Amino acid sequence: MNISDWLTHAKTLLTTTGCPDPDIDARWIAEDGLGMTRQELRFEADRAITLEQQMKLEAMLDRRAAGEPVQYVLGSADFMGLKFHVGPGVLIPRQDTETLVEAALINLRARPGSPAVLDLCTGSGCIGLSLASLAPDARVTLADVSKEALDMARRNMHELGVKAELRQGDLFAAVGRERFDVIASNPPYIRRDELDTLQREVRFEPRLALDGGEDGLDFYRRIAADAPKHLAAGGSVYLEVGAGQAGDVLALLTQSLDCAVAGTIKDLNGIERVVYATIN
């Protein structure tokens, strides 16, 4: 069997199992399993696959065909031009969250000195570590209640060659009385009664990172209530939200904070994806 034959086989199998992007996923698995670039895969399609390579590819393909997200199969996900290790214990970084990072990055670059940043519910560390990489003067703290998530964030920190403080605890309990210039978070925001109806790939991700309570707003209420005690003067908070949640979350922030400015930011699909506020 050559590479072209295997790709055809993989695409066919993934299509029959309901994979939404069989062509892309088959190619990603082949690139990773064979250690080849996209260009090499294309120009060397007639290269024979060894039995050992085929066994490795089939093991990866079987996991994807069973519904496991391709990022877990590969062990990594691309985000903000960086590669993050991921696994079943952390939420997979998504392009939607890049909207939050880009907004926070603009804020940070306008601040003098070494602004303090807190990434709440850090998971893989994709938000905070992207900011640490792209705004190297920032002092970044990553916080999560999950030890497994912090272990993954620590691995990513070392792989990316950036510095951050890692703290374990339930939201702001992880940072004591510390204050920050920028607080950024992608907290759990799925309504509890919707969890079992999610796409099968999403159901592989940790429930801890998805369950936002009965109405999906539990974490926003807690963040809004405690943020005044953890924002420095002129500090800002950026929160990713689910579709249709922006208005409710904006109201929570403006009720709790003495806002100089507050608003929402749309993602590339035109959905209000980020709610932000800057205090006086």
Summary of the structure (lengths in Angstrom):
residues: 280
radius of gyration: 20.5
end to end distance: 65.5
largest distance: 65.5
contacts: 947
relative contact order: 0.11
helix: 47%
strand: 21%
